[in-house]
Amino acid sequence: MLLTAAGVTTPAATTAAAGARRSLQLQEQIRQLTEKKYELQQEEERSKQRPEEQREQLMAKIKRDNTEADQVGGRGVPPA
């Protein structure tokens, strides 16, 4: 509920607030759908690759993730 300077709620102010909330909801939905589209496009590209290429990319990702984890954690996992 929005109040004017006189402390009275106006229908226009209430409608504007509802419109602003709806706009934010739609922007968030667009962001989520765009992210999902990107993920699906990546998955489609991976599915077109040969198993050897998929394995190489997965190994590279694991190495990147491990390096990032080492940097964030400040130490690596001790060898087994």
PyMOL Python script that loads the backbone (N, CA, C, O; Angstrom):
from pymol import cmd

cmd.read_pdbstr("""\
ATOM      1  N   MET A   1       0.845  -1.168   0.000  1.00  0.00           N
ATOM      2  CA  MET A   1       0.000   0.000   0.000  1.00  0.00           C
ATOM      3  C   MET A   1       0.897   1.238   0.000  1.00  0.00           C
ATOM      4  O   MET A   1       1.806   1.344   0.823  1.00  0.00           O
ATOM      5  N   LEU A   2       0.650   2.161  -0.904  1.00  0.00           N
ATOM      6  CA  LEU A   2       1.446   3.372  -0.991  1.00  0.00           C
ATOM      7  C   LEU A   2       0.630   4.560  -0.521  1.00  0.00           C
ATOM      8  O   LEU A   2      -0.580   4.628  -0.741  1.00  0.00           O
ATOM      9  N   LEU A   3       1.294   5.476   0.115  1.00  0.00           N
ATOM     10  CA  LEU A   3       0.636   6.664   0.626  1.00  0.00           C
ATOM     11  C   LEU A   3       1.162   7.895  -0.091  1.00  0.00           C
ATOM     12  O   LEU A   3       2.337   7.957  -0.454  1.00  0.00           O
ATOM     13  N   THR A   4       0.298   8.865  -0.292  1.00  0.00           N
ATOM     14  CA  THR A   4       0.723  10.142  -0.856  1.00  0.00           C
ATOM     15  C   THR A   4       1.289  10.985   0.263  1.00  0.00           C
ATOM     16  O   THR A   4       1.322  10.551   1.415  1.00  0.00           O
ATOM     17  N   ALA A   5       1.733  12.187  -0.060  1.00  0.00           N
ATOM     18  CA  ALA A   5       2.273  13.086   0.959  1.00  0.00           C
ATOM     19  C   ALA A   5       1.226  13.382   2.021  1.00  0.00           C
ATOM     20  O   ALA A   5       1.562  13.637   3.178  1.00  0.00           O
ATOM     21  N   ALA A   6      -0.029  13.348   1.631  1.00  0.00           N
ATOM     22  CA  ALA A   6      -1.106  13.607   2.581  1.00  0.00           C
ATOM     23  C   ALA A   6      -1.466  12.364   3.380  1.00  0.00           C
ATOM     24  O   ALA A   6      -2.327  12.420   4.258  1.00  0.00           O
ATOM     25  N   GLY A   7      -0.813  11.237   3.085  1.00  0.00           N
ATOM     26  CA  GLY A   7      -1.086  10.016   3.836  1.00  0.00           C
ATOM     27  C   GLY A   7      -2.258   9.228   3.299  1.00  0.00           C
ATOM     28  O   GLY A   7      -2.807   8.388   4.011  1.00  0.00           O
ATOM     29  N   VAL A   8      -2.657   9.473   2.066  1.00  0.00           N
ATOM     30  CA  VAL A   8      -3.800   8.791   1.476  1.00  0.00           C
ATOM     31  C   VAL A   8      -3.287   7.857   0.369  1.00  0.00           C
ATOM     32  O   VAL A   8      -2.435   8.240  -0.433  1.00  0.00           O
ATOM     33  N   THR A   9      -3.798   6.678   0.342  1.00  0.00           N
ATOM     34  CA  THR A   9      -3.429   5.727  -0.706  1.00  0.00           C
ATOM     35  C   THR A   9      -4.223   6.058  -1.958  1.00  0.00           C
ATOM     36  O   THR A   9      -5.435   6.267  -1.908  1.00  0.00           O
ATOM     37  N   THR A  10      -3.515   6.102  -3.090  1.00  0.00           N
ATOM     38  CA  THR A  10      -4.205   6.375  -4.347  1.00  0.00           C
ATOM     39  C   THR A  10      -4.191   5.122  -5.209  1.00  0.00           C
ATOM     40  O   THR A  10      -3.236   4.346  -5.169  1.00  0.00           O
ATOM     41  N   PRO A  11      -5.242   4.925  -5.981  1.00  0.00           N
ATOM     42  CA  PRO A  11      -5.265   3.760  -6.872  1.00  0.00           C
ATOM     43  C   PRO A  11      -4.093   3.774  -7.863  1.00  0.00           C
ATOM     44  O   PRO A  11      -3.537   2.721  -8.177  1.00  0.00           O
ATOM     45  N   ALA A  12      -3.725   4.935  -8.344  1.00  0.00           N
ATOM     46  CA  ALA A  12      -2.623   5.031  -9.298  1.00  0.00           C
ATOM     47  C   ALA A  12      -1.308   4.607  -8.653  1.00  0.00           C
ATOM     48  O   ALA A  12      -0.491   3.934  -9.282  1.00  0.00           O
ATOM     49  N   ALA A  13      -1.107   4.998  -7.406  1.00  0.00           N
ATOM     50  CA  ALA A  13       0.128   4.628  -6.706  1.00  0.00           C
ATOM     51  C   ALA A  13       0.166   3.127  -6.464  1.00  0.00           C
ATOM     52  O   ALA A  13       1.220   2.507  -6.607  1.00  0.00           O
ATOM     53  N   THR A  14      -0.951   2.541  -6.104  1.00  0.00           N
ATOM     54  CA  THR A  14      -1.019   1.104  -5.879  1.00  0.00           C
ATOM     55  C   THR A  14      -0.778   0.342  -7.180  1.00  0.00           C
ATOM     56  O   THR A  14      -0.070  -0.665  -7.196  1.00  0.00           O
ATOM     57  N   THR A  15      -1.365   0.824  -8.260  1.00  0.00           N
ATOM     58  CA  THR A  15      -1.179   0.199  -9.563  1.00  0.00           C
ATOM     59  C   THR A  15       0.272   0.304 -10.007  1.00  0.00           C
ATOM     60  O   THR A  15       0.817  -0.649 -10.565  1.00  0.00           O
ATOM     61  N   ALA A  16       0.899   1.435  -9.771  1.00  0.00           N
ATOM     62  CA  ALA A  16       2.298   1.623 -10.154  1.00  0.00           C
ATOM     63  C   ALA A  16       3.199   0.658  -9.379  1.00  0.00           C
ATOM     64  O   ALA A  16       4.123   0.076  -9.948  1.00  0.00           O
ATOM     65  N   ALA A  17       2.932   0.492  -8.101  1.00  0.00           N
ATOM     66  CA  ALA A  17       3.737  -0.422  -7.289  1.00  0.00           C
ATOM     67  C   ALA A  17       3.560  -1.861  -7.773  1.00  0.00           C
ATOM     68  O   ALA A  17       4.530  -2.615  -7.848  1.00  0.00           O
ATOM     69  N   ALA A  18       2.339  -2.238  -8.098  1.00  0.00           N
ATOM     70  CA  ALA A  18       2.085  -3.582  -8.604  1.00  0.00           C
ATOM     71  C   ALA A  18       2.788  -3.780  -9.941  1.00  0.00           C
ATOM     72  O   ALA A  18       3.332  -4.850 -10.210  1.00  0.00           O
ATOM     73  N   GLY A  19       2.774  -2.756 -10.768  1.00  0.00           N
ATOM     74  CA  GLY A  19       3.453  -2.827 -12.058  1.00  0.00           C
ATOM     75  C   GLY A  19       4.953  -2.968 -11.902  1.00  0.00           C
ATOM     76  O   GLY A  19       5.594  -3.704 -12.652  1.00  0.00           O
ATOM     77  N   ALA A  20       5.516  -2.264 -10.930  1.00  0.00           N
ATOM     78  CA  ALA A  20       6.954  -2.339 -10.680  1.00  0.00           C
ATOM     79  C   ALA A  20       7.336  -3.733 -10.185  1.00  0.00           C
ATOM     80  O   ALA A  20       8.359  -4.279 -10.601  1.00  0.00           O
ATOM     81  N   ARG A  21       6.524  -4.312  -9.301  1.00  0.00           N
ATOM     82  CA  ARG A  21       6.789  -5.665  -8.812  1.00  0.00           C
ATOM     83  C   ARG A  21       6.707  -6.671  -9.960  1.00  0.00           C
ATOM     84  O   ARG A  21       7.545  -7.566 -10.071  1.00  0.00           O
ATOM     85  N   ARG A  22       5.710  -6.519 -10.798  1.00  0.00           N
ATOM     86  CA  ARG A  22       5.534  -7.427 -11.936  1.00  0.00           C
ATOM     87  C   ARG A  22       6.724  -7.308 -12.891  1.00  0.00           C
ATOM     88  O   ARG A  22       7.207  -8.307 -13.422  1.00  0.00           O
ATOM     89  N   SER A  23       7.183  -6.090 -13.100  1.00  0.00           N
ATOM     90  CA  SER A  23       8.342  -5.866 -13.969  1.00  0.00           C
ATOM     91  C   SER A  23       9.570  -6.585 -13.419  1.00  0.00           C
ATOM     92  O   SER A  23      10.306  -7.223 -14.172  1.00  0.00           O
ATOM     93  N   LEU A  24       9.792  -6.485 -12.120  1.00  0.00           N
ATOM     94  CA  LEU A  24      10.931  -7.171 -11.500  1.00  0.00           C
ATOM     95  C   LEU A  24      10.796  -8.688 -11.616  1.00  0.00           C
ATOM     96  O   LEU A  24      11.778  -9.386 -11.865  1.00  0.00           O
ATOM     97  N   GLN A  25       9.582  -9.189 -11.436  1.00  0.00           N
ATOM     98  CA  GLN A  25       9.353 -10.629 -11.569  1.00  0.00           C
ATOM     99  C   GLN A  25       9.654 -11.097 -12.987  1.00  0.00           C
ATOM    100  O   GLN A  25      10.274 -12.142 -13.184  1.00  0.00           O
ATOM    101  N   LEU A  26       9.214 -10.321 -13.970  1.00  0.00           N
ATOM    102  CA  LEU A  26       9.447 -10.695 -15.355  1.00  0.00           C
ATOM    103  C   LEU A  26      10.928 -10.618 -15.706  1.00  0.00           C
ATOM    104  O   LEU A  26      11.432 -11.461 -16.447  1.00  0.00           O
ATOM    105  N   GLN A  27      11.630  -9.614 -15.181  1.00  0.00           N
ATOM    106  CA  GLN A  27      13.070  -9.507 -15.434  1.00  0.00           C
ATOM    107  C   GLN A  27      13.806 -10.713 -14.857  1.00  0.00           C
ATOM    108  O   GLN A  27      14.719 -11.243 -15.491  1.00  0.00           O
ATOM    109  N   GLU A  28      13.420 -11.147 -13.673  1.00  0.00           N
ATOM    110  CA  GLU A  28      14.039 -12.317 -13.049  1.00  0.00           C
ATOM    111  C   GLU A  28      13.724 -13.576 -13.858  1.00  0.00           C
ATOM    112  O   GLU A  28      14.588 -14.434 -14.043  1.00  0.00           O
ATOM    113  N   GLN A  29      12.497 -13.681 -14.333  1.00  0.00           N
ATOM    114  CA  GLN A  29      12.119 -14.837 -15.142  1.00  0.00           C
ATOM    115  C   GLN A  29      12.927 -14.857 -16.443  1.00  0.00           C
ATOM    116  O   GLN A  29      13.368 -15.922 -16.877  1.00  0.00           O
ATOM    117  N   ILE A  30      13.124 -13.702 -17.062  1.00  0.00           N
ATOM    118  CA  ILE A  30      13.936 -13.616 -18.282  1.00  0.00           C
ATOM    119  C   ILE A  30      15.363 -14.055 -17.988  1.00  0.00           C
ATOM    120  O   ILE A  30      15.956 -14.797 -18.771  1.00  0.00           O
ATOM    121  N   ARG A  31      15.920 -13.607 -16.870  1.00  0.00           N
ATOM    122  CA  ARG A  31      17.281 -13.985 -16.504  1.00  0.00           C
ATOM    123  C   ARG A  31      17.393 -15.500 -16.338  1.00  0.00           C
ATOM    124  O   ARG A  31      18.332 -16.116 -16.843  1.00  0.00           O
ATOM    125  N   GLN A  32      16.437 -16.096 -15.632  1.00  0.00           N
ATOM    126  CA  GLN A  32      16.460 -17.538 -15.403  1.00  0.00           C
ATOM    127  C   GLN A  32      16.316 -18.319 -16.703  1.00  0.00           C
ATOM    128  O   GLN A  32      17.012 -19.313 -16.914  1.00  0.00           O
ATOM    129  N   LEU A  33      15.425 -17.880 -17.565  1.00  0.00           N
ATOM    130  CA  LEU A  33      15.214 -18.570 -18.831  1.00  0.00           C
ATOM    131  C   LEU A  33      16.418 -18.428 -19.752  1.00  0.00           C
ATOM    132  O   LEU A  33      16.762 -19.363 -20.475  1.00  0.00           O
ATOM    133  N   THR A  34      17.059 -17.265 -19.730  1.00  0.00           N
ATOM    134  CA  THR A  34      18.257 -17.057 -20.536  1.00  0.00           C
ATOM    135  C   THR A  34      19.370 -17.978 -20.062  1.00  0.00           C
ATOM    136  O   THR A  34      20.078 -18.568 -20.878  1.00  0.00           O
ATOM    137  N   GLU A  35      19.528 -18.105 -18.754  1.00  0.00           N
ATOM    138  CA  GLU A  35      20.533 -19.002 -18.190  1.00  0.00           C
ATOM    139  C   GLU A  35      20.245 -20.454 -18.583  1.00  0.00           C
ATOM    140  O   GLU A  35      21.153 -21.194 -18.961  1.00  0.00           O
ATOM    141  N   LYS A  36      18.980 -20.848 -18.491  1.00  0.00           N
ATOM    142  CA  LYS A  36      18.585 -22.211 -18.852  1.00  0.00           C
ATOM    143  C   LYS A  36      18.849 -22.460 -20.339  1.00  0.00           C
ATOM    144  O   LYS A  36      19.318 -23.536 -20.712  1.00  0.00           O
ATOM    145  N   LYS A  37      18.551 -21.474 -21.188  1.00  0.00           N
ATOM    146  CA  LYS A  37      18.807 -21.604 -22.626  1.00  0.00           C
ATOM    147  C   LYS A  37      20.286 -21.834 -22.881  1.00  0.00           C
ATOM    148  O   LYS A  37      20.657 -22.705 -23.668  1.00  0.00           O
ATOM    149  N   TYR A  38      21.131 -21.057 -22.217  1.00  0.00           N
ATOM    150  CA  TYR A  38      22.572 -21.196 -22.382  1.00  0.00           C
ATOM    151  C   TYR A  38      23.030 -22.600 -21.968  1.00  0.00           C
ATOM    152  O   TYR A  38      23.825 -23.230 -22.666  1.00  0.00           O
ATOM    153  N   GLU A  39      22.527 -23.079 -20.839  1.00  0.00           N
ATOM    154  CA  GLU A  39      22.892 -24.412 -20.363  1.00  0.00           C
ATOM    155  C   GLU A  39      22.462 -25.493 -21.356  1.00  0.00           C
ATOM    156  O   GLU A  39      23.210 -26.436 -21.611  1.00  0.00           O
ATOM    157  N   LEU A  40      21.257 -25.354 -21.914  1.00  0.00           N
ATOM    158  CA  LEU A  40      20.771 -26.343 -22.873  1.00  0.00           C
ATOM    159  C   LEU A  40      21.573 -26.302 -24.169  1.00  0.00           C
ATOM    160  O   LEU A  40      21.812 -27.342 -24.782  1.00  0.00           O
ATOM    161  N   GLN A  41      21.990 -25.109 -24.591  1.00  0.00           N
ATOM    162  CA  GLN A  41      22.817 -25.000 -25.789  1.00  0.00           C
ATOM    163  C   GLN A  41      24.170 -25.686 -25.579  1.00  0.00           C
ATOM    164  O   GLN A  41      24.681 -26.358 -26.474  1.00  0.00           O
ATOM    165  N   GLN A  42      24.738 -25.507 -24.389  1.00  0.00           N
ATOM    166  CA  GLN A  42      26.007 -26.166 -24.076  1.00  0.00           C
ATOM    167  C   GLN A  42      25.831 -27.687 -24.076  1.00  0.00           C
ATOM    168  O   GLN A  42      26.666 -28.421 -24.604  1.00  0.00           O
ATOM    169  N   GLU A  43      24.740 -28.141 -23.482  1.00  0.00           N
ATOM    170  CA  GLU A  43      24.468 -29.577 -23.430  1.00  0.00           C
ATOM    171  C   GLU A  43      24.297 -30.143 -24.834  1.00  0.00           C
ATOM    172  O   GLU A  43      24.775 -31.239 -25.127  1.00  0.00           O
ATOM    173  N   GLU A  44      23.621 -29.402 -25.696  1.00  0.00           N
ATOM    174  CA  GLU A  44      23.434 -29.848 -27.070  1.00  0.00           C
ATOM    175  C   GLU A  44      24.780 -29.967 -27.792  1.00  0.00           C
ATOM    176  O   GLU A  44      25.025 -30.936 -28.511  1.00  0.00           O
ATOM    177  N   GLU A  45      25.641 -28.978 -27.593  1.00  0.00           N
ATOM    178  CA  GLU A  45      26.959 -29.021 -28.221  1.00  0.00           C
ATOM    179  C   GLU A  45      27.768 -30.220 -27.725  1.00  0.00           C
ATOM    180  O   GLU A  45      28.448 -30.886 -28.506  1.00  0.00           O
ATOM    181  N   ARG A  46      27.689 -30.484 -26.431  1.00  0.00           N
ATOM    182  CA  ARG A  46      28.410 -31.629 -25.866  1.00  0.00           C
ATOM    183  C   ARG A  46      27.895 -32.940 -26.454  1.00  0.00           C
ATOM    184  O   ARG A  46      28.673 -33.860 -26.705  1.00  0.00           O
ATOM    185  N   SER A  47      26.593 -33.023 -26.672  1.00  0.00           N
ATOM    186  CA  SER A  47      26.022 -34.267 -27.180  1.00  0.00           C
ATOM    187  C   SER A  47      26.442 -34.538 -28.618  1.00  0.00           C
ATOM    188  O   SER A  47      26.372 -35.680 -29.071  1.00  0.00           O
ATOM    189  N   LYS A  48      26.872 -33.521 -29.340  1.00  0.00           N
ATOM    190  CA  LYS A  48      27.313 -33.683 -30.716  1.00  0.00           C
ATOM    191  C   LYS A  48      28.775 -34.126 -30.803  1.00  0.00           C
ATOM    192  O   LYS A  48      29.246 -34.506 -31.875  1.00  0.00           O
ATOM    193  N   GLN A  49      29.480 -34.079 -29.700  1.00  0.00           N
ATOM    194  CA  GLN A  49      30.900 -34.414 -29.695  1.00  0.00           C
ATOM    195  C   GLN A  49      31.113 -35.917 -29.605  1.00  0.00           C
ATOM    196  O   GLN A  49      30.260 -36.667 -29.130  1.00  0.00           O
ATOM    197  N   ARG A  50      32.266 -36.320 -30.073  1.00  0.00           N
ATOM    198  CA  ARG A  50      32.667 -37.718 -29.909  1.00  0.00           C
ATOM    199  C   ARG A  50      32.983 -37.956 -28.430  1.00  0.00           C
ATOM    200  O   ARG A  50      33.307 -37.010 -27.712  1.00  0.00           O
ATOM    201  N   PRO A  51      32.893 -39.197 -27.969  1.00  0.00           N
ATOM    202  CA  PRO A  51      33.187 -39.501 -26.558  1.00  0.00           C
ATOM    203  C   PRO A  51      34.588 -39.035 -26.139  1.00  0.00           C
ATOM    204  O   PRO A  51      34.778 -38.590 -25.007  1.00  0.00           O
ATOM    205  N   GLU A  52      35.560 -39.135 -27.041  1.00  0.00           N
ATOM    206  CA  GLU A  52      36.923 -38.716 -26.702  1.00  0.00           C
ATOM    207  C   GLU A  52      36.977 -37.215 -26.418  1.00  0.00           C
ATOM    208  O   GLU A  52      37.653 -36.768 -25.491  1.00  0.00           O
ATOM    209  N   GLU A  53      36.250 -36.443 -27.238  1.00  0.00           N
ATOM    210  CA  GLU A  53      36.213 -34.989 -27.033  1.00  0.00           C
ATOM    211  C   GLU A  53      35.497 -34.645 -25.733  1.00  0.00           C
ATOM    212  O   GLU A  53      35.913 -33.747 -25.001  1.00  0.00           O
ATOM    213  N   GLN A  54      34.422 -35.363 -25.457  1.00  0.00           N
ATOM    214  CA  GLN A  54      33.689 -35.134 -24.207  1.00  0.00           C
ATOM    215  C   GLN A  54      34.589 -35.410 -23.010  1.00  0.00           C
ATOM    216  O   GLN A  54      34.593 -34.651 -22.041  1.00  0.00           O
ATOM    217  N   ARG A  55      35.346 -36.491 -23.081  1.00  0.00           N
ATOM    218  CA  ARG A  55      36.249 -36.857 -21.985  1.00  0.00           C
ATOM    219  C   ARG A  55      37.314 -35.778 -21.787  1.00  0.00           C
ATOM    220  O   ARG A  55      37.596 -35.383 -20.656  1.00  0.00           O
ATOM    221  N   GLU A  56      37.903 -35.304 -22.882  1.00  0.00           N
ATOM    222  CA  GLU A  56      38.936 -34.272 -22.782  1.00  0.00           C
ATOM    223  C   GLU A  56      38.385 -33.004 -22.137  1.00  0.00           C
ATOM    224  O   GLU A  56      39.035 -32.406 -21.280  1.00  0.00           O
ATOM    225  N   GLN A  57      37.188 -32.596 -22.552  1.00  0.00           N
ATOM    226  CA  GLN A  57      36.591 -31.396 -21.975  1.00  0.00           C
ATOM    227  C   GLN A  57      36.263 -31.594 -20.502  1.00  0.00           C
ATOM    228  O   GLN A  57      36.454 -30.686 -19.693  1.00  0.00           O
ATOM    229  N   LEU A  58      35.773 -32.770 -20.155  1.00  0.00           N
ATOM    230  CA  LEU A  58      35.456 -33.049 -18.758  1.00  0.00           C
ATOM    231  C   LEU A  58      36.717 -33.023 -17.901  1.00  0.00           C
ATOM    232  O   LEU A  58      36.709 -32.471 -16.800  1.00  0.00           O
ATOM    233  N   MET A  59      37.792 -33.612 -18.396  1.00  0.00           N
ATOM    234  CA  MET A  59      39.058 -33.602 -17.651  1.00  0.00           C
ATOM    235  C   MET A  59      39.576 -32.172 -17.470  1.00  0.00           C
ATOM    236  O   MET A  59      40.064 -31.820 -16.396  1.00  0.00           O
ATOM    237  N   ALA A  60      39.471 -31.353 -18.512  1.00  0.00           N
ATOM    238  CA  ALA A  60      39.905 -29.959 -18.418  1.00  0.00           C
ATOM    239  C   ALA A  60      39.064 -29.210 -17.385  1.00  0.00           C
ATOM    240  O   ALA A  60      39.588 -28.402 -16.618  1.00  0.00           O
ATOM    241  N   LYS A  61      37.751 -29.484 -17.371  1.00  0.00           N
ATOM    242  CA  LYS A  61      36.868 -28.829 -16.389  1.00  0.00           C
ATOM    243  C   LYS A  61      37.228 -29.257 -14.975  1.00  0.00           C
ATOM    244  O   LYS A  61      37.250 -28.428 -14.064  1.00  0.00           O
ATOM    245  N   ILE A  62      37.508 -30.526 -14.783  1.00  0.00           N
ATOM    246  CA  ILE A  62      37.889 -31.023 -13.456  1.00  0.00           C
ATOM    247  C   ILE A  62      39.166 -30.343 -12.987  1.00  0.00           C
ATOM    248  O   ILE A  62      39.272 -29.949 -11.825  1.00  0.00           O
ATOM    249  N   LYS A  63      40.140 -30.202 -13.889  1.00  0.00           N
ATOM    250  CA  LYS A  63      41.390 -29.533 -13.521  1.00  0.00           C
ATOM    251  C   LYS A  63      41.145 -28.073 -13.144  1.00  0.00           C
ATOM    252  O   LYS A  63      41.705 -27.574 -12.168  1.00  0.00           O
ATOM    253  N   ARG A  64      40.298 -27.390 -13.931  1.00  0.00           N
ATOM    254  CA  ARG A  64      39.972 -25.980 -13.608  1.00  0.00           C
ATOM    255  C   ARG A  64      39.286 -25.882 -12.253  1.00  0.00           C
ATOM    256  O   ARG A  64      39.624 -25.027 -11.434  1.00  0.00           O
ATOM    257  N   ASP A  65      38.317 -26.769 -12.025  1.00  0.00           N
ATOM    258  CA  ASP A  65      37.588 -26.759 -10.756  1.00  0.00           C
ATOM    259  C   ASP A  65      38.518 -27.044  -9.578  1.00  0.00           C
ATOM    260  O   ASP A  65      38.406 -26.409  -8.530  1.00  0.00           O
ATOM    261  N   ASN A  66      39.435 -27.994  -9.749  1.00  0.00           N
ATOM    262  CA  ASN A  66      40.379 -28.313  -8.678  1.00  0.00           C
ATOM    263  C   ASN A  66      41.300 -27.133  -8.390  1.00  0.00           C
ATOM    264  O   ASN A  66      41.582 -26.825  -7.232  1.00  0.00           O
ATOM    265  N   THR A  67      41.764 -26.477  -9.447  1.00  0.00           N
ATOM    266  CA  THR A  67      42.628 -25.308  -9.264  1.00  0.00           C
ATOM    267  C   THR A  67      41.879 -24.208  -8.519  1.00  0.00           C
ATOM    268  O   THR A  67      42.413 -23.583  -7.603  1.00  0.00           O
ATOM    269  N   GLU A  68      40.631 -23.984  -8.931  1.00  0.00           N
ATOM    270  CA  GLU A  68      39.815 -22.967  -8.266  1.00  0.00           C
ATOM    271  C   GLU A  68      39.578 -23.330  -6.802  1.00  0.00           C
ATOM    272  O   GLU A  68      39.652 -22.464  -5.930  1.00  0.00           O
ATOM    273  N   ALA A  69      39.297 -24.596  -6.527  1.00  0.00           N
ATOM    274  CA  ALA A  69      39.055 -25.043  -5.159  1.00  0.00           C
ATOM    275  C   ALA A  69      40.315 -24.847  -4.310  1.00  0.00           C
ATOM    276  O   ALA A  69      40.233 -24.438  -3.151  1.00  0.00           O
ATOM    277  N   ASP A  70      41.478 -25.141  -4.894  1.00  0.00           N
ATOM    278  CA  ASP A  70      42.744 -24.944  -4.173  1.00  0.00           C
ATOM    279  C   ASP A  70      42.943 -23.480  -3.828  1.00  0.00           C
ATOM    280  O   ASP A  70      43.379 -23.150  -2.725  1.00  0.00           O
ATOM    281  N   GLN A  71      42.625 -22.605  -4.765  1.00  0.00           N
ATOM    282  CA  GLN A  71      42.789 -21.165  -4.526  1.00  0.00           C
ATOM    283  C   GLN A  71      41.815 -20.667  -3.475  1.00  0.00           C
ATOM    284  O   GLN A  71      42.180 -19.848  -2.631  1.00  0.00           O
ATOM    285  N   VAL A  72      40.597 -21.144  -3.514  1.00  0.00           N
ATOM    286  CA  VAL A  72      39.595 -20.702  -2.547  1.00  0.00           C
ATOM    287  C   VAL A  72      39.876 -21.290  -1.173  1.00  0.00           C
ATOM    288  O   VAL A  72      39.779 -20.596  -0.161  1.00  0.00           O
ATOM    289  N   GLY A  73      40.224 -22.575  -1.142  1.00  0.00           N
ATOM    290  CA  GLY A  73      40.439 -23.253   0.130  1.00  0.00           C
ATOM    291  C   GLY A  73      41.809 -22.998   0.731  1.00  0.00           C
ATOM    292  O   GLY A  73      42.020 -23.242   1.919  1.00  0.00           O
ATOM    293  N   GLY A  74      42.727 -22.517  -0.060  1.00  0.00           N
ATOM    294  CA  GLY A  74      44.040 -22.225   0.461  1.00  0.00           C
ATOM    295  C   GLY A  74      44.944 -23.434   0.556  1.00  0.00           C
ATOM    296  O   GLY A  74      46.113 -23.320   0.925  1.00  0.00           O
ATOM    297  N   ARG A  75      44.393 -24.608   0.217  1.00  0.00           N
ATOM    298  CA  ARG A  75      45.223 -25.813   0.245  1.00  0.00           C
ATOM    299  C   ARG A  75      44.525 -26.879  -0.592  1.00  0.00           C
ATOM    300  O   ARG A  75      43.310 -26.836  -0.785  1.00  0.00           O
ATOM    301  N   GLY A  76      45.277 -27.793  -1.064  1.00  0.00           N
ATOM    302  CA  GLY A  76      44.747 -28.870  -1.886  1.00  0.00           C
ATOM    303  C   GLY A  76      44.375 -30.062  -1.037  1.00  0.00           C
ATOM    304  O   GLY A  76      44.574 -30.068   0.178  1.00  0.00           O
ATOM    305  N   VAL A  77      43.842 -31.055  -1.681  1.00  0.00           N
ATOM    306  CA  VAL A  77      43.514 -32.304  -1.003  1.00  0.00           C
ATOM    307  C   VAL A  77      44.792 -33.138  -0.950  1.00  0.00           C
ATOM    308  O   VAL A  77      45.454 -33.305  -1.975  1.00  0.00           O
ATOM    309  N   PRO A  78      45.154 -33.663   0.219  1.00  0.00           N
ATOM    310  CA  PRO A  78      46.359 -34.458   0.326  1.00  0.00           C
ATOM    311  C   PRO A  78      46.265 -35.701  -0.542  1.00  0.00           C
ATOM    312  O   PRO A  78      45.187 -36.283  -0.665  1.00  0.00           O
ATOM    313  N   PRO A  79      47.370 -36.121  -1.145  1.00  0.00           N
ATOM    314  CA  PRO A  79      47.327 -37.323  -1.980  1.00  0.00           C
ATOM    315  C   PRO A  79      46.955 -38.546  -1.170  1.00  0.00           C
ATOM    316  O   PRO A  79      47.280 -38.643   0.013  1.00  0.00           O
ATOM    317  N   ALA A  80      46.278 -39.470  -1.807  1.00  0.00           N
ATOM    318  CA  ALA A  80      45.828 -40.682  -1.103  1.00  0.00           C
ATOM    319  C   ALA A  80      46.927 -41.701  -1.020  1.00  0.00           C
ATOM    320  O   ALA A  80      46.727 -42.781  -0.463  1.00  0.00           O
TER     321      ALA A  80
END
""", "prot")
cmd.dss("prot")
cmd.show_as("cartoon", "prot")
cmd.util.cbc("prot")
cmd.orient("prot")
